[in-house]
Amino acid sequence: MPSRTGHEDTAGPRPQSGGHHGGAGPVHPGKGYRAVFRVREFRFVFAAHVLSLLGGVVSHVALPVLVYTGTGSPLLSALTFAMGFLPHALGGALLAPVAERFPSRPVLVGCDLVCAACVGAMLLPGMPVAGLLALRAVSAFVQPLFAGVRAAGLGEFLAGDTFVLGRSLIRISAQAAQIAGFAAAGLLLLVLSPQGALLLTVGGFLASAVLLRLGTSPGRGRAGRNAATGRSPAGGRTRGGTRALLADRKIRGLLALCWLPPAFVVVPEGLAAPYAAEIGAGPVGVGLLLAAMPVGGVTAELAAGGLLKPAARERLVLPLAGSLLLPFLLFALRPGLFLALGALLAAGMGLAYTLGLDQWFIDAVPEELRARAMTVMSSGLMTVQGLGMAAGGVAAEFAPPHWVVVGAGVLGTGAVLAAVRAVRAARTLPGNPVAARPRGRTGRA
């Protein structure tokens, strides 16, 4: 999903890494994804991400099945699935200060342990449905904190373009899980009970916690605090950090550009089943429609990250963002399966704009507010995707699915172009109270 200028030109300053960890200093851009995997700490972070991601995918499938088996209620089963997303906004708002007040490693390990404990408690005999929903909500509540701290923590051992590519790899693995993970989890339930699958989820979260504990350095407090003294070089005063971020015109524009395209791009995914029924594509068509945009996203992001230089990726941000929803207009023709897949594939490829956007965002945010900013971005991204999918479902109650997709393309393009204009205008500003703060020595690596 899921998220998304801070400088006056694309040749502007680049943040220097927070330090050397695990014997590996900042890696310079220009060597593609291989350079990222050469960093020891990233290998551990990425492996932990994959394990927790797999655990999350399995629980997304197994828990609704467990609830439906026990209650026979489609509503409760659907609500169980929704509780994996709904608490993100609240968690991002309430936990954002935690992201900057504590070192990254204990926060990440703690989030994994909370998730493992919640899923483990779901396996207790006689756990009522209300308890399952509450535990599901708690595990989802901490996810924005985990995602924000992990994203900001990459800057402690990845510098310049390798930070962008590291973020890209995290995103690509999530897209790959969307393509294949749910199907694999469904097959897993053919040989395991839902309880057995949830036990594997607990194992995934615990393994992730162990990897993060053993393979990463303690990190610094996100408010610029020294991990040993607990003090901030500027006095540690970070009150109103979220307000300071949102008061910055550049950062507001970048957040809008991060959130708006995904809010509309999820509409066809939410309507995949009714649209497949409308064109007679059947269950196979539903699966293909759901996979088309993630396939396009992964393909384009890998190509952009591996083949294009940082400056080229940044030049593509605004054109790709402004045009990525235009393929939805083809649904006015009520296309058959193959043309619909082509349109969705093209829209997914436009999501490669996030590579350059990530660099702009990290340049715009002061280091002491970086984890808070990433937490806000992550929680907002999940929230707007849920709202977009829900809005598309409501609209489909009154209009055929293909016209709803067209409407998402028209309204979404207008909204994104407004964000594009805001970002372009903000980049011409001479300075602002947040992004203009000193970040130490900078320079394109």
N, C-alpha and C positions, 0 to 999 in steps of 0.2 A: 500497500500500500500504500496505505499506505503511501509518505511525505512522501518536492524539494528539497541596487546592488551595493555590495558593501564597499565598492571603491569606484573611483572615477573613470577608470579605463581597465581594459583587460590585461594590460601590462603592469598593473598596480602591484602593491605589496602582497607578499605571501607570508603567512604566519610561520614562525620557526617552531620546530617541535619542542614539546615541553622538556625534553631531556633524553638521556640514553638509558635504555632499560634492557636487561637481559643480555648485555654485551653487544647490542645492536643499536647503532646510532640512527639518526634520520636518514632515510633512503631517498635519493633524489629522483625526480621524474624522468620520463623518457625511456624506461625499460619495461613498461607495461605491467601486466598482472604478475609476472614472475618476480619482479622486484618486491612486490608486496609480500609474497610468500617466503621471501628470503629473511624476513624479519621474524625472529623466534616468537616474540609475544603475539604477533598477529596470527601465527599458526595455531597457537593455543586458543586465542579468542575465537577464531573461525571454527575450530573443532568444537568448542563449547557451544557456539551459536547453532551449529548443525544439530548437535545432540538435543539442545533445548527446543529447537524448532521441530525436530521429529517428535519429541515428546508432546509438544503442543498440538501438532497435527493429529496424532493418535488420540489425544483426549478430546479434540474437537469432534471426532467421529464416535469414539467409544462411549462418551458420557451421555449424549443424546440417546444412543441405543440403549444404554443401561436404564435411563429414565423411562423410555417408551416401553421397554420390556416389563418394568415394574408397575407402570401406571396405565399403559394402553392409551395415553393421552397425546395426540399429535401436538396440541398447544403447549403442554409442558415440555415436550421434546424440543420444539422450536424455541421456546423460551430458554432452555438450557444452552442451546447453541448461541442465542443472542447474548446471553450473559457473559460470553467470552469477549464481547466487544463493547457493550454499553458502559461499563465502568471506566473506560479509558479516559474520557474527558475529566471525570472527577479525580481520578488518580493523577493525571497530568497536572491539574490545577493545585492539588493539595501537596503533592510530593515533589514538585519542582524545586523548592528550597533545599530539600535533602540532597539533591544532585550536586549542589555547589558547596555544601557545608562539610562533606565527608569525602575521604579518599575513595577512588573508584573501585578498587578491588573488594573491600568489605561490603560496599553497596551491591555490587553485582552478585557476589557470593550469597549475600543475605536474601536477595530477590529469588535466586534459584532455590534456596532452602525454604523460603516461604511457599513457593509453588509446589515443591516436593511434599511439604507438610500438608498443604491443602488437598492435593490429589491423594496422598496416603490416607488422610482422614475420610475421604469419600469411600474408601474401601471398608470402613468399619461396619460390622454387621448392624443392621437395623437403622442405618442412616436415613432419615426422612428426606423427601424430595426438597423441602425447604432448606434443609442443611446442605444438600448437594448444590443448590442454587447459590446459597451464601458462600460456600467454599469456592465455587466457580467464580463468583464476583470478586472475592478477595484476590485470587490468583491473577485475574485480569486487571485488578486495581493497581498492582505493582508493575505491570508490564511497561507502561510509558516511562517509569523511572529507570527500569533496566535498559530499555532501548536508548534513552537519552544519555545515560551515563556511559554506556558502551560506545555510542557514537562519538561523544566528546573524548572519551578515553583513548580512542584511536590516535588522537592528536598528540598523545604523550610519547608515541614511538613511531608514528608515521608523519613525514613532513611533506608539505607541498602537494604535488600531484599524487603521491602514493596514498595520502589521506583520502583523496577523492576516489581512487581506485579501490582502496580498502572498503569504503562505504558502498561502492558499486558491487563488490563481491558479496557483501552481506545482503544487499538487495536482490542480487541474482539468485542466491541460494533460497531466499524466501519465495521468489517467483517459481523456481524449480520445484519447490515443495508444493506450490499450488497446482503445478502441472501434473505431478506424479504422486504427491504425498497422499491425497485423499483416496485415490484408487488403491494405493498400497495399504493404507489403513483399513480400507474395506476388505481387502483380501486377507489381512491379518486377522480380522474378526471371523473369518471362516475357520480358522484353526484355534483361536483363543476366545475365551469368554470376554465380555466387556471388562470384567474385573481384572483378568489377566493382562489385557491391553493397557489398562490404567496402571498396573504394576510396572509395566515397561516404561510408562511415562514418568513414574517416580524415579526409576533408574536413570532415565535420560537427564532429568533435572539434577540429580545428585552427581552424575558423572560430569555435567557441565560445571557444577560448583567446584568439584575437585580440580578440574583442568584450570579454571580461573584462579583458584587458590595457589596451585603449584606452578603455573606457567606465566603468571603476570606479576609485575612489581606492585607494591602497595599503592602507588599513584599519589597524586597530590590532591588536597581538598580543592573542589572546583571553584571555590571563591578565591583562588590564588593562595590558599593556605599552605603552609609548609607541613608535610605529613609528620615531621618530628615535633614541631612546636605548636602546631594547631593555629598559628597566627597568619593573618593575611598581611602581605606587604603594604597594603593600603589601609590597614586597620580592620579588615574583615567586615566592613559595613556593606552588606549586599541587600539591605531592605529595599523593597520595591523593585527588585530585579526584573520581575515579569512586566511591571508597569514601565520600567525604563526601556525594556526591549520593544514593547508595543508603542511607546512614544516615539521611537525612531522610525522616521518615514521610510527609510531604506529597508529596514528589517520587516516592517509591516508589508511592504510590497513583495518582498521575497517570500514571506510566509503565505501571502495570498497566492503567489505563483506556485508554491509547493502544494497548497491545499485544493485550489479550485479545479485543476484538470482531473485529479483522482476522484473528486466529488461527483463529477459527471461521467467519467469513464467507466464507473462501476455499474451504470444503469443497464447496459446490455447484459452484463453478467447476472444481475438480479432477475432479468426477464428471459434468461436463456431457455428455461423450461416452457413458458407460454409461447415464446416465439418459435421454438422447435415444433410445438404442437400446431401453431398457425400455418407453418409451411410443410407439415407432415414429415419432419426429419426424424422423429422418434427419439428414444433415449440416447442412441449413439450421437445424434445431432446435438443433444444437450451437452454431452461431454466435450465434443469438438468446439462448440461455441464458447464454453467455459475456458478451454485451453488456448484459444486463438490469441487473445491479447497477451497472456503471459509468455507465449512462444515468441511473439513479435518483440515484446519488451526485452527478454533475455538475449535474443539475437542481436537487436540493435545496440543494446548496452555493451555486450561483449565486443562488437565491432567498433563502437565509438571509443571504448576504453583501450582496446588493443591496437587500433590503427590510427587514431587521431591524436594530435598533440593537444595539450591543455588549451592553448589559445583557440584552436579550431573548435573544440567542444564548447567553449564559452561563447563563440560567435553563433553557435547553433541554438543556444538556449531559447531566445525569444522567438525565432521563426518556428522551431519545433513546437514550443508550448502553444503559440497562437494558432497553429494549424492542426494539432493532433486530433481534435474532435470533428474536423470536417468530414472524414470518411463516414461518420454516422449519417450524413445526409443521403447516402446511397440507400438507406433503409426506406426512403420515400418510395422507392420502386418495389418494395416488399420482395427483396431479393431471395433467391433460392439459397441453399446451404453454402455452396462454394463461393458465391459472390459475397454473402454475408461474412464468411470466414475471411475472405480477402480484406474486406473493410475493417474488421476487427483486428486482423494482423497488422494492417497499416497504422491503425490508431495505437496499438501497443508499441510499435516501433517509435512513435513520437515521444514515448516516455523516456527515451534516452536524453531528453533535455535535462533530466535531474543530475547528470554528471557535472555539467558546467554550473548548474544552480548550487550544488553542494559547495563548490569552491567559492562562489560569491557569498554564500551564507556564512561560511566559516571566516571569510575575510571581514564580514560586516560585524560579527559579534565579538566583543571583548573576551579575552581568554577566561576571565573570572566569571563570566556569565554563560560560557559555552555549554556546559552540561544542562543548565536550566533551559537555555534556548533549544537544545536538542530534545529535551523532554517535552517542552511545549509543542515543538514541531511534530513529534511522534504522536502525542495524544490527540492533537488537532487533526492529524492525518487520518487516524483510525476513526475519529468521530465523524468527520465529514464524509468518509466513505460509507459509514453506516447510515447517515442521514440521506446521502444520495441514493443508496439502494432502496431505503424505505420510501423516499419520495417517488422514485420510479415505480415501485409497486403500487402506491396509492394512485398515481396517474393511470396505471394500466387497468384500474377498476373502471375507468371512464373512457378510455381510448384504446385502440388496438396496440399491441406491443411495438409494432414497427414505427408507428407514429410517435410513441413515447420516446423511442431511441432518437428519432429525428429531432424531437423537441429538445432532448438533452444536447444534441449536437449544436442546435441553433443557440439556445440559451447559454450553454457552456462556452461556446466560442465567444459570444459577446462578453461574458464575465471574464474569461481569460484574457481577452484583448484589453479589457480595462485594467487588469493587473499588469499586463505587459507595458501599457502606457505609463502606469504608476512607477514601475521599476525603471523604465527608461528615463522618466523625469527625475526620479530620486537619485539616479547615478550622476546627474549633472550638479547636484548640490555640492557646495564647497566643503561642507562638514556637518556634523550633527553631534549631539551630546553623548551618544553611546559609541557609534562606530569610530569616532575620531579619537578615542582614548588611545594612548600609546600602548603598543604591544611588544616593545623591545625591538631588536634588530629584525628586519624583514628583507625580503628580496626574492624574486623568482628563483627557485632552486635550479 
